[in-house]
Amino acid sequence: MDRRVVAVKGAHIPQVLIRWNEGDTDTDTWEDVTTIKEQFSDFNFEDKIVLTEGSNVIQEDKENV
C-alpha cells in the first residue's frame, strides 16, 4: 500500500504498509521489510520488485536509446 523509513536507535528501517484483509483498512499495519521478506519469501511487492544480480533484465543507457 505504501512505503516509509523509520529511525530506530539510529538505524534507518524500511517499512511497508500491509493490508491484511482485502478492502479492510482497519487491519492495515506497518511492517519491517526484512520481516515480510523472511515470512513471505515468494511475495513480490507489485511494481516494487527488487531485481538482484544475475537477473535477466538489462539496464539500458538512456542517453544512447
CHARMM internal coordinates of N, CA and C (Angstrom, degrees):
IC EDIT
DIST 1 N 1 CA 1.4304
DIST 1 CA 1 C 1.5304
ANGL 1 N 1 CA 1 C 111.25
DIST 1 C 2 N 1.3578
ANGL 1 CA 1 C 2 N 116.12
DIHE 1 N 1 CA 1 C 2 N -40.64
DIST 2 N 2 CA 1.4558
ANGL 1 C 2 N 2 CA 120.24
DIHE 1 CA 1 C 2 N 2 CA -177.43
DIST 2 CA 2 C 1.5211
ANGL 2 N 2 CA 2 C 108.60
DIHE 1 C 2 N 2 CA 2 C -162.33
DIST 2 C 3 N 1.3235
ANGL 2 CA 2 C 3 N 116.00
DIHE 2 N 2 CA 2 C 3 N 169.08
DIST 3 N 3 CA 1.4645
ANGL 2 C 3 N 3 CA 122.37
DIHE 2 CA 2 C 3 N 3 CA 178.20
DIST 3 CA 3 C 1.5153
ANGL 3 N 3 CA 3 C 108.74
DIHE 2 C 3 N 3 CA 3 C -131.95
DIST 3 C 4 N 1.3494
ANGL 3 CA 3 C 4 N 115.74
DIHE 3 N 3 CA 3 C 4 N 153.72
DIST 4 N 4 CA 1.4566
ANGL 3 C 4 N 4 CA 121.55
DIHE 3 CA 3 C 4 N 4 CA 173.69
DIST 4 CA 4 C 1.5179
ANGL 4 N 4 CA 4 C 108.12
DIHE 3 C 4 N 4 CA 4 C -159.09
DIST 4 C 5 N 1.3291
ANGL 4 CA 4 C 5 N 115.26
DIHE 4 N 4 CA 4 C 5 N 167.38
DIST 5 N 5 CA 1.4654
ANGL 4 C 5 N 5 CA 121.70
DIHE 4 CA 4 C 5 N 5 CA 174.64
DIST 5 CA 5 C 1.5177
ANGL 5 N 5 CA 5 C 106.81
DIHE 4 C 5 N 5 CA 5 C -126.07
DIST 5 C 6 N 1.3429
ANGL 5 CA 5 C 6 N 116.19
DIHE 5 N 5 CA 5 C 6 N 128.62
DIST 6 N 6 CA 1.4560
ANGL 5 C 6 N 6 CA 121.05
DIHE 5 CA 5 C 6 N 6 CA 179.27
DIST 6 CA 6 C 1.5286
ANGL 6 N 6 CA 6 C 109.00
DIHE 5 C 6 N 6 CA 6 C -114.67
DIST 6 C 7 N 1.3332
ANGL 6 CA 6 C 7 N 115.63
DIHE 6 N 6 CA 6 C 7 N 150.65
DIST 7 N 7 CA 1.4646
ANGL 6 C 7 N 7 CA 121.18
DIHE 6 CA 6 C 7 N 7 CA 177.41
DIST 7 CA 7 C 1.5211
ANGL 7 N 7 CA 7 C 108.91
DIHE 6 C 7 N 7 CA 7 C -96.29
DIST 7 C 8 N 1.3371
ANGL 7 CA 7 C 8 N 116.14
DIHE 7 N 7 CA 7 C 8 N 123.14
DIST 8 N 8 CA 1.4582
ANGL 7 C 8 N 8 CA 121.84
DIHE 7 CA 7 C 8 N 8 CA 178.37
DIST 8 CA 8 C 1.5211
ANGL 8 N 8 CA 8 C 107.51
DIHE 7 C 8 N 8 CA 8 C -129.82
DIST 8 C 9 N 1.3309
ANGL 8 CA 8 C 9 N 116.10
DIHE 8 N 8 CA 8 C 9 N 112.75
DIST 9 N 9 CA 1.4669
ANGL 8 C 9 N 9 CA 122.19
DIHE 8 CA 8 C 9 N 9 CA 179.90
DIST 9 CA 9 C 1.5229
ANGL 9 N 9 CA 9 C 111.52
DIHE 8 C 9 N 9 CA 9 C 51.35
DIST 9 C 10 N 1.3310
ANGL 9 CA 9 C 10 N 116.59
DIHE 9 N 9 CA 9 C 10 N 42.57
DIST 10 N 10 CA 1.4570
ANGL 9 C 10 N 10 CA 121.62
DIHE 9 CA 9 C 10 N 10 CA 177.04
DIST 10 CA 10 C 1.5182
ANGL 10 N 10 CA 10 C 115.54
DIHE 9 C 10 N 10 CA 10 C 83.97
DIST 10 C 11 N 1.3213
ANGL 10 CA 10 C 11 N 118.15
DIHE 10 N 10 CA 10 C 11 N -5.45
DIST 11 N 11 CA 1.4618
ANGL 10 C 11 N 11 CA 121.41
DIHE 10 CA 10 C 11 N 11 CA 178.95
DIST 11 CA 11 C 1.5289
ANGL 11 N 11 CA 11 C 109.14
DIHE 10 C 11 N 11 CA 11 C -101.99
DIST 11 C 12 N 1.3246
ANGL 11 CA 11 C 12 N 115.95
DIHE 11 N 11 CA 11 C 12 N 145.11
DIST 12 N 12 CA 1.4594
ANGL 11 C 12 N 12 CA 121.13
DIHE 11 CA 11 C 12 N 12 CA 177.10
DIST 12 CA 12 C 1.5273
ANGL 12 N 12 CA 12 C 108.92
DIHE 11 C 12 N 12 CA 12 C -94.99
DIST 12 C 13 N 1.3363
ANGL 12 CA 12 C 13 N 116.02
DIHE 12 N 12 CA 12 C 13 N 118.15
DIST 13 N 13 CA 1.4588
ANGL 12 C 13 N 13 CA 122.38
DIHE 12 CA 12 C 13 N 13 CA -175.00
DIST 13 CA 13 C 1.5318
ANGL 13 N 13 CA 13 C 109.47
DIHE 12 C 13 N 13 CA 13 C -110.67
DIST 13 C 14 N 1.3424
ANGL 13 CA 13 C 14 N 118.03
DIHE 13 N 13 CA 13 C 14 N 115.08
DIST 14 N 14 CA 1.4619
ANGL 13 C 14 N 14 CA 119.59
DIHE 13 CA 13 C 14 N 14 CA 176.40
DIST 14 CA 14 C 1.5284
ANGL 14 N 14 CA 14 C 110.33
DIHE 13 C 14 N 14 CA 14 C -73.61
DIST 14 C 15 N 1.3231
ANGL 14 CA 14 C 15 N 115.83
DIHE 14 N 14 CA 14 C 15 N 137.82
DIST 15 N 15 CA 1.4594
ANGL 14 C 15 N 15 CA 121.65
DIHE 14 CA 14 C 15 N 15 CA 179.18
DIST 15 CA 15 C 1.5205
ANGL 15 N 15 CA 15 C 110.24
DIHE 14 C 15 N 15 CA 15 C -131.73
DIST 15 C 16 N 1.3171
ANGL 15 CA 15 C 16 N 115.25
DIHE 15 N 15 CA 15 C 16 N 157.14
DIST 16 N 16 CA 1.4584
ANGL 15 C 16 N 16 CA 122.40
DIHE 15 CA 15 C 16 N 16 CA 174.96
DIST 16 CA 16 C 1.5207
ANGL 16 N 16 CA 16 C 108.81
DIHE 15 C 16 N 16 CA 16 C -125.60
DIST 16 C 17 N 1.3250
ANGL 16 CA 16 C 17 N 115.43
DIHE 16 N 16 CA 16 C 17 N 146.28
DIST 17 N 17 CA 1.4539
ANGL 16 C 17 N 17 CA 121.25
DIHE 16 CA 16 C 17 N 17 CA 176.79
DIST 17 CA 17 C 1.5235
ANGL 17 N 17 CA 17 C 107.71
DIHE 16 C 17 N 17 CA 17 C -88.65
DIST 17 C 18 N 1.3226
ANGL 17 CA 17 C 18 N 115.99
DIHE 17 N 17 CA 17 C 18 N 120.70
DIST 18 N 18 CA 1.4607
ANGL 17 C 18 N 18 CA 122.36
DIHE 17 CA 17 C 18 N 18 CA -175.78
DIST 18 CA 18 C 1.5201
ANGL 18 N 18 CA 18 C 109.63
DIHE 17 C 18 N 18 CA 18 C -106.52
DIST 18 C 19 N 1.3251
ANGL 18 CA 18 C 19 N 116.02
DIHE 18 N 18 CA 18 C 19 N 130.90
DIST 19 N 19 CA 1.4643
ANGL 18 C 19 N 19 CA 121.49
DIHE 18 CA 18 C 19 N 19 CA 170.96
DIST 19 CA 19 C 1.5254
ANGL 19 N 19 CA 19 C 106.85
DIHE 18 C 19 N 19 CA 19 C -100.22
DIST 19 C 20 N 1.3216
ANGL 19 CA 19 C 20 N 115.40
DIHE 19 N 19 CA 19 C 20 N 107.99
DIST 20 N 20 CA 1.4628
ANGL 19 C 20 N 20 CA 121.14
DIHE 19 CA 19 C 20 N 20 CA -173.62
DIST 20 CA 20 C 1.5219
ANGL 20 N 20 CA 20 C 113.00
DIHE 19 C 20 N 20 CA 20 C -76.99
DIST 20 C 21 N 1.2948
ANGL 20 CA 20 C 21 N 118.28
DIHE 20 N 20 CA 20 C 21 N -32.94
DIST 21 N 21 CA 1.4601
ANGL 20 C 21 N 21 CA 121.49
DIHE 20 CA 20 C 21 N 21 CA 178.24
DIST 21 CA 21 C 1.5157
ANGL 21 N 21 CA 21 C 108.72
DIHE 20 C 21 N 21 CA 21 C -118.54
DIST 21 C 22 N 1.3161
ANGL 21 CA 21 C 22 N 116.19
DIHE 21 N 21 CA 21 C 22 N 134.81
DIST 22 N 22 CA 1.4589
ANGL 21 C 22 N 22 CA 121.84
DIHE 21 CA 21 C 22 N 22 CA -178.79
DIST 22 CA 22 C 1.5244
ANGL 22 N 22 CA 22 C 111.49
DIHE 21 C 22 N 22 CA 22 C -53.30
DIST 22 C 23 N 1.3261
ANGL 22 CA 22 C 23 N 116.93
DIHE 22 N 22 CA 22 C 23 N 115.82
DIST 23 N 23 CA 1.4490
ANGL 22 C 23 N 23 CA 122.41
DIHE 22 CA 22 C 23 N 23 CA 174.86
DIST 23 CA 23 C 1.5141
ANGL 23 N 23 CA 23 C 116.76
DIHE 22 C 23 N 23 CA 23 C 78.05
DIST 23 C 24 N 1.3292
ANGL 23 CA 23 C 24 N 119.08
DIHE 23 N 23 CA 23 C 24 N 1.62
DIST 24 N 24 CA 1.4641
ANGL 23 C 24 N 24 CA 121.73
DIHE 23 CA 23 C 24 N 24 CA -176.99
DIST 24 CA 24 C 1.5330
ANGL 24 N 24 CA 24 C 108.93
DIHE 23 C 24 N 24 CA 24 C -106.61
DIST 24 C 25 N 1.3414
ANGL 24 CA 24 C 25 N 117.31
DIHE 24 N 24 CA 24 C 25 N 96.95
DIST 25 N 25 CA 1.4632
ANGL 24 C 25 N 25 CA 121.04
DIHE 24 CA 24 C 25 N 25 CA -176.13
DIST 25 CA 25 C 1.5258
ANGL 25 N 25 CA 25 C 113.19
DIHE 24 C 25 N 25 CA 25 C -72.47
DIST 25 C 26 N 1.3237
ANGL 25 CA 25 C 26 N 118.49
DIHE 25 N 25 CA 25 C 26 N -13.18
DIST 26 N 26 CA 1.4710
ANGL 25 C 26 N 26 CA 121.21
DIHE 25 CA 25 C 26 N 26 CA 179.50
DIST 26 CA 26 C 1.5215
ANGL 26 N 26 CA 26 C 112.79
DIHE 25 C 26 N 26 CA 26 C -65.26
DIST 26 C 27 N 1.3214
ANGL 26 CA 26 C 27 N 117.15
DIHE 26 N 26 CA 26 C 27 N -22.14
DIST 27 N 27 CA 1.4594
ANGL 26 C 27 N 27 CA 120.26
DIHE 26 CA 26 C 27 N 27 CA -177.57
DIST 27 CA 27 C 1.5242
ANGL 27 N 27 CA 27 C 112.96
DIHE 26 C 27 N 27 CA 27 C -103.29
DIST 27 C 28 N 1.3349
ANGL 27 CA 27 C 28 N 119.06
DIHE 27 N 27 CA 27 C 28 N 5.31
DIST 28 N 28 CA 1.4666
ANGL 27 C 28 N 28 CA 121.88
DIHE 27 CA 27 C 28 N 28 CA 177.57
DIST 28 CA 28 C 1.5243
ANGL 28 N 28 CA 28 C 109.87
DIHE 27 C 28 N 28 CA 28 C -62.20
DIST 28 C 29 N 1.3323
ANGL 28 CA 28 C 29 N 116.82
DIHE 28 N 28 CA 28 C 29 N 136.42
DIST 29 N 29 CA 1.4601
ANGL 28 C 29 N 29 CA 121.29
DIHE 28 CA 28 C 29 N 29 CA 177.53
DIST 29 CA 29 C 1.5245
ANGL 29 N 29 CA 29 C 109.90
DIHE 28 C 29 N 29 CA 29 C -139.37
DIST 29 C 30 N 1.3319
ANGL 29 CA 29 C 30 N 115.43
DIHE 29 N 29 CA 29 C 30 N 151.04
DIST 30 N 30 CA 1.4583
ANGL 29 C 30 N 30 CA 121.49
DIHE 29 CA 29 C 30 N 30 CA 173.03
DIST 30 CA 30 C 1.5254
ANGL 30 N 30 CA 30 C 107.67
DIHE 29 C 30 N 30 CA 30 C -85.73
DIST 30 C 31 N 1.3277
ANGL 30 CA 30 C 31 N 116.19
DIHE 30 N 30 CA 30 C 31 N 128.45
DIST 31 N 31 CA 1.4662
ANGL 30 C 31 N 31 CA 122.07
DIHE 30 CA 30 C 31 N 31 CA -179.06
DIST 31 CA 31 C 1.5178
ANGL 31 N 31 CA 31 C 109.43
DIHE 30 C 31 N 31 CA 31 C -128.47
DIST 31 C 32 N 1.3445
ANGL 31 CA 31 C 32 N 116.44
DIHE 31 N 31 CA 31 C 32 N 145.11
DIST 32 N 32 CA 1.4628
ANGL 31 C 32 N 32 CA 121.33
DIHE 31 CA 31 C 32 N 32 CA 175.49
DIST 32 CA 32 C 1.5267
ANGL 32 N 32 CA 32 C 109.25
DIHE 31 C 32 N 32 CA 32 C -64.22
DIST 32 C 33 N 1.3244
ANGL 32 CA 32 C 33 N 116.31
DIHE 32 N 32 CA 32 C 33 N 136.38
DIST 33 N 33 CA 1.4594
ANGL 32 C 33 N 33 CA 121.22
DIHE 32 CA 32 C 33 N 33 CA -179.98
DIST 33 CA 33 C 1.5278
ANGL 33 N 33 CA 33 C 110.99
DIHE 32 C 33 N 33 CA 33 C -58.27
DIST 33 C 34 N 1.3331
ANGL 33 CA 33 C 34 N 117.56
DIHE 33 N 33 CA 33 C 34 N -41.86
DIST 34 N 34 CA 1.4637
ANGL 33 C 34 N 34 CA 119.99
DIHE 33 CA 33 C 34 N 34 CA -178.77
DIST 34 CA 34 C 1.5287
ANGL 34 N 34 CA 34 C 111.39
DIHE 33 C 34 N 34 CA 34 C -62.20
DIST 34 C 35 N 1.3305
ANGL 34 CA 34 C 35 N 117.07
DIHE 34 N 34 CA 34 C 35 N -38.64
DIST 35 N 35 CA 1.4698
ANGL 34 C 35 N 35 CA 120.48
DIHE 34 CA 34 C 35 N 35 CA 178.76
DIST 35 CA 35 C 1.5153
ANGL 35 N 35 CA 35 C 110.83
DIHE 34 C 35 N 35 CA 35 C -64.57
DIST 35 C 36 N 1.3289
ANGL 35 CA 35 C 36 N 117.02
DIHE 35 N 35 CA 35 C 36 N -45.22
DIST 36 N 36 CA 1.4643
ANGL 35 C 36 N 36 CA 120.79
DIHE 35 CA 35 C 36 N 36 CA -179.70
DIST 36 CA 36 C 1.5244
ANGL 36 N 36 CA 36 C 110.44
DIHE 35 C 36 N 36 CA 36 C -64.46
DIST 36 C 37 N 1.3383
ANGL 36 CA 36 C 37 N 117.44
DIHE 36 N 36 CA 36 C 37 N -41.92
DIST 37 N 37 CA 1.4651
ANGL 36 C 37 N 37 CA 120.10
DIHE 36 CA 36 C 37 N 37 CA 179.11
DIST 37 CA 37 C 1.5248
ANGL 37 N 37 CA 37 C 111.57
DIHE 36 C 37 N 37 CA 37 C -63.60
DIST 37 C 38 N 1.3446
ANGL 37 CA 37 C 38 N 117.50
DIHE 37 N 37 CA 37 C 38 N -36.20
DIST 38 N 38 CA 1.4638
ANGL 37 C 38 N 38 CA 120.90
DIHE 37 CA 37 C 38 N 38 CA 178.67
DIST 38 CA 38 C 1.5271
ANGL 38 N 38 CA 38 C 111.14
DIHE 37 C 38 N 38 CA 38 C -69.88
DIST 38 C 39 N 1.3308
ANGL 38 CA 38 C 39 N 117.24
DIHE 38 N 38 CA 38 C 39 N -43.89
DIST 39 N 39 CA 1.4614
ANGL 38 C 39 N 39 CA 121.10
DIHE 38 CA 38 C 39 N 39 CA -175.99
DIST 39 CA 39 C 1.5226
ANGL 39 N 39 CA 39 C 113.07
DIHE 38 C 39 N 39 CA 39 C -78.64
DIST 39 C 40 N 1.3313
ANGL 39 CA 39 C 40 N 116.75
DIHE 39 N 39 CA 39 C 40 N -29.96
DIST 40 N 40 CA 1.4627
ANGL 39 C 40 N 40 CA 121.60
DIHE 39 CA 39 C 40 N 40 CA -177.59
DIST 40 CA 40 C 1.5221
ANGL 40 N 40 CA 40 C 108.98
DIHE 39 C 40 N 40 CA 40 C -129.84
DIST 40 C 41 N 1.3218
ANGL 40 CA 40 C 41 N 116.36
DIHE 40 N 40 CA 40 C 41 N 66.66
DIST 41 N 41 CA 1.4602
ANGL 40 C 41 N 41 CA 121.75
DIHE 40 CA 40 C 41 N 41 CA -171.84
DIST 41 CA 41 C 1.5276
ANGL 41 N 41 CA 41 C 113.69
DIHE 40 C 41 N 41 CA 41 C -61.90
DIST 41 C 42 N 1.3260
ANGL 41 CA 41 C 42 N 119.00
DIHE 41 N 41 CA 41 C 42 N -24.20
DIST 42 N 42 CA 1.4562
ANGL 41 C 42 N 42 CA 121.80
DIHE 41 CA 41 C 42 N 42 CA -179.44
DIST 42 CA 42 C 1.5214
ANGL 42 N 42 CA 42 C 113.43
DIHE 41 C 42 N 42 CA 42 C -93.57
DIST 42 C 43 N 1.3298
ANGL 42 CA 42 C 43 N 117.19
DIHE 42 N 42 CA 42 C 43 N -0.58
DIST 43 N 43 CA 1.4634
ANGL 42 C 43 N 43 CA 121.25
DIHE 42 CA 42 C 43 N 43 CA -176.31
DIST 43 CA 43 C 1.5230
ANGL 43 N 43 CA 43 C 110.84
DIHE 42 C 43 N 43 CA 43 C -80.74
DIST 43 C 44 N 1.3460
ANGL 43 CA 43 C 44 N 116.40
DIHE 43 N 43 CA 43 C 44 N 131.69
DIST 44 N 44 CA 1.4609
ANGL 43 C 44 N 44 CA 121.86
DIHE 43 CA 43 C 44 N 44 CA 175.59
DIST 44 CA 44 C 1.5200
ANGL 44 N 44 CA 44 C 108.64
DIHE 43 C 44 N 44 CA 44 C -105.92
DIST 44 C 45 N 1.3141
ANGL 44 CA 44 C 45 N 117.21
DIHE 44 N 44 CA 44 C 45 N 137.20
DIST 45 N 45 CA 1.4573
ANGL 44 C 45 N 45 CA 122.55
DIHE 44 CA 44 C 45 N 45 CA -179.14
DIST 45 CA 45 C 1.5253
ANGL 45 N 45 CA 45 C 110.60
DIHE 44 C 45 N 45 CA 45 C -81.41
DIST 45 C 46 N 1.3208
ANGL 45 CA 45 C 46 N 116.99
DIHE 45 N 45 CA 45 C 46 N 64.49
DIST 46 N 46 CA 1.4610
ANGL 45 C 46 N 46 CA 124.50
DIHE 45 CA 45 C 46 N 46 CA 179.67
DIST 46 CA 46 C 1.5135
ANGL 46 N 46 CA 46 C 110.58
DIHE 45 C 46 N 46 CA 46 C 45.08
DIST 46 C 47 N 1.3305
ANGL 46 CA 46 C 47 N 118.64
DIHE 46 N 46 CA 46 C 47 N -114.05
DIST 47 N 47 CA 1.4538
ANGL 46 C 47 N 47 CA 121.33
DIHE 46 CA 46 C 47 N 47 CA -177.77
DIST 47 CA 47 C 1.5228
ANGL 47 N 47 CA 47 C 112.25
DIHE 46 C 47 N 47 CA 47 C -85.98
DIST 47 C 48 N 1.3235
ANGL 47 CA 47 C 48 N 118.27
DIHE 47 N 47 CA 47 C 48 N 8.21
DIST 48 N 48 CA 1.4574
ANGL 47 C 48 N 48 CA 122.33
DIHE 47 CA 47 C 48 N 48 CA -177.33
DIST 48 CA 48 C 1.5282
ANGL 48 N 48 CA 48 C 111.52
DIHE 47 C 48 N 48 CA 48 C -104.17
DIST 48 C 49 N 1.3085
ANGL 48 CA 48 C 49 N 117.62
DIHE 48 N 48 CA 48 C 49 N 29.21
DIST 49 N 49 CA 1.4562
ANGL 48 C 49 N 49 CA 121.84
DIHE 48 CA 48 C 49 N 49 CA -178.44
DIST 49 CA 49 C 1.5187
ANGL 49 N 49 CA 49 C 109.55
DIHE 48 C 49 N 49 CA 49 C -67.04
DIST 49 C 50 N 1.3191
ANGL 49 CA 49 C 50 N 116.02
DIHE 49 N 49 CA 49 C 50 N 128.02
DIST 50 N 50 CA 1.4571
ANGL 49 C 50 N 50 CA 121.88
DIHE 49 CA 49 C 50 N 50 CA 179.09
DIST 50 CA 50 C 1.5174
ANGL 50 N 50 CA 50 C 108.16
DIHE 49 C 50 N 50 CA 50 C -94.66
DIST 50 C 51 N 1.3161
ANGL 50 CA 50 C 51 N 116.05
DIHE 50 N 50 CA 50 C 51 N 120.55
DIST 51 N 51 CA 1.4532
ANGL 50 C 51 N 51 CA 120.82
DIHE 50 CA 50 C 51 N 51 CA 179.55
DIST 51 CA 51 C 1.5168
ANGL 51 N 51 CA 51 C 109.04
DIHE 50 C 51 N 51 CA 51 C -91.46
DIST 51 C 52 N 1.3176
ANGL 51 CA 51 C 52 N 115.70
DIHE 51 N 51 CA 51 C 52 N 135.96
DIST 52 N 52 CA 1.4560
ANGL 51 C 52 N 52 CA 120.50
DIHE 51 CA 51 C 52 N 52 CA -178.54
DIST 52 CA 52 C 1.5153
ANGL 52 N 52 CA 52 C 110.33
DIHE 51 C 52 N 52 CA 52 C -105.59
DIST 52 C 53 N 1.3100
ANGL 52 CA 52 C 53 N 116.41
DIHE 52 N 52 CA 52 C 53 N 170.04
DIST 53 N 53 CA 1.4516
ANGL 52 C 53 N 53 CA 122.05
DIHE 52 CA 52 C 53 N 53 CA 179.55
DIST 53 CA 53 C 1.5227
ANGL 53 N 53 CA 53 C 109.72
DIHE 52 C 53 N 53 CA 53 C -54.73
DIST 53 C 54 N 1.3036
ANGL 53 CA 53 C 54 N 116.00
DIHE 53 N 53 CA 53 C 54 N 138.33
DIST 54 N 54 CA 1.4516
ANGL 53 C 54 N 54 CA 120.66
DIHE 53 CA 53 C 54 N 54 CA 179.89
DIST 54 CA 54 C 1.5142
ANGL 54 N 54 CA 54 C 113.03
DIHE 53 C 54 N 54 CA 54 C 95.16
DIST 54 C 55 N 1.3190
ANGL 54 CA 54 C 55 N 117.51
DIHE 54 N 54 CA 54 C 55 N 3.11
DIST 55 N 55 CA 1.4572
ANGL 54 C 55 N 55 CA 119.38
DIHE 54 CA 54 C 55 N 55 CA 178.15
DIST 55 CA 55 C 1.5189
ANGL 55 N 55 CA 55 C 109.47
DIHE 54 C 55 N 55 CA 55 C -74.58
DIST 55 C 56 N 1.3273
ANGL 55 CA 55 C 56 N 116.29
DIHE 55 N 55 CA 55 C 56 N 171.04
DIST 56 N 56 CA 1.4546
ANGL 55 C 56 N 56 CA 120.06
DIHE 55 CA 55 C 56 N 56 CA -178.98
DIST 56 CA 56 C 1.5285
ANGL 56 N 56 CA 56 C 112.01
DIHE 55 C 56 N 56 CA 56 C -100.74
DIST 56 C 57 N 1.3180
ANGL 56 CA 56 C 57 N 117.33
DIHE 56 N 56 CA 56 C 57 N 22.44
DIST 57 N 57 CA 1.4535
ANGL 56 C 57 N 57 CA 122.59
DIHE 56 CA 56 C 57 N 57 CA 178.90
DIST 57 CA 57 C 1.5173
ANGL 57 N 57 CA 57 C 108.59
DIHE 56 C 57 N 57 CA 57 C -101.22
DIST 57 C 58 N 1.3367
ANGL 57 CA 57 C 58 N 116.05
DIHE 57 N 57 CA 57 C 58 N 133.83
DIST 58 N 58 CA 1.4568
ANGL 57 C 58 N 58 CA 120.94
DIHE 57 CA 57 C 58 N 58 CA -178.09
DIST 58 CA 58 C 1.5247
ANGL 58 N 58 CA 58 C 108.62
DIHE 57 C 58 N 58 CA 58 C -108.45
DIST 58 C 59 N 1.3230
ANGL 58 CA 58 C 59 N 116.68
DIHE 58 N 58 CA 58 C 59 N 129.24
DIST 59 N 59 CA 1.4608
ANGL 58 C 59 N 59 CA 122.64
DIHE 58 CA 58 C 59 N 59 CA 175.82
DIST 59 CA 59 C 1.5256
ANGL 59 N 59 CA 59 C 107.42
DIHE 58 C 59 N 59 CA 59 C -83.55
DIST 59 C 60 N 1.3431
ANGL 59 CA 59 C 60 N 116.86
DIHE 59 N 59 CA 59 C 60 N 119.02
DIST 60 N 60 CA 1.4584
ANGL 59 C 60 N 60 CA 120.34
DIHE 59 CA 59 C 60 N 60 CA 179.66
DIST 60 CA 60 C 1.5154
ANGL 60 N 60 CA 60 C 110.28
DIHE 59 C 60 N 60 CA 60 C -88.42
DIST 60 C 61 N 1.3079
ANGL 60 CA 60 C 61 N 115.43
DIHE 60 N 60 CA 60 C 61 N 148.03
DIST 61 N 61 CA 1.4540
ANGL 60 C 61 N 61 CA 121.06
DIHE 60 CA 60 C 61 N 61 CA 174.62
DIST 61 CA 61 C 1.5343
ANGL 61 N 61 CA 61 C 107.22
DIHE 60 C 61 N 61 CA 61 C -77.42
DIST 61 C 62 N 1.3325
ANGL 61 CA 61 C 62 N 117.39
DIHE 61 N 61 CA 61 C 62 N 109.41
DIST 62 N 62 CA 1.4579
ANGL 61 C 62 N 62 CA 121.91
DIHE 61 CA 61 C 62 N 62 CA -173.99
DIST 62 CA 62 C 1.5291
ANGL 62 N 62 CA 62 C 112.65
DIHE 61 C 62 N 62 CA 62 C -62.90
DIST 62 C 63 N 1.3258
ANGL 62 CA 62 C 63 N 118.06
DIHE 62 N 62 CA 62 C 63 N -27.06
DIST 63 N 63 CA 1.4593
ANGL 62 C 63 N 63 CA 120.67
DIHE 62 CA 62 C 63 N 63 CA 179.95
DIST 63 CA 63 C 1.5187
ANGL 63 N 63 CA 63 C 111.96
DIHE 62 C 63 N 63 CA 63 C -69.57
DIST 63 C 64 N 1.3124
ANGL 63 CA 63 C 64 N 117.13
DIHE 63 N 63 CA 63 C 64 N -26.91
DIST 64 N 64 CA 1.4696
ANGL 63 C 64 N 64 CA 121.13
DIHE 63 CA 63 C 64 N 64 CA -176.69
DIST 64 CA 64 C 1.5191
ANGL 64 N 64 CA 64 C 113.25
DIHE 63 C 64 N 64 CA 64 C -103.56
DIST 64 C 65 N 1.3075
ANGL 64 CA 64 C 65 N 118.30
DIHE 64 N 64 CA 64 C 65 N 9.92
DIST 65 N 65 CA 1.4667
ANGL 64 C 65 N 65 CA 120.95
DIHE 64 CA 64 C 65 N 65 CA -178.39
DIST 65 CA 65 C 1.5067
ANGL 65 N 65 CA 65 C 109.24
DIHE 64 C 65 N 65 CA 65 C -88.88
END
COOR INIT
IC SEED 1 N 1 CA 1 C
IC BUILD
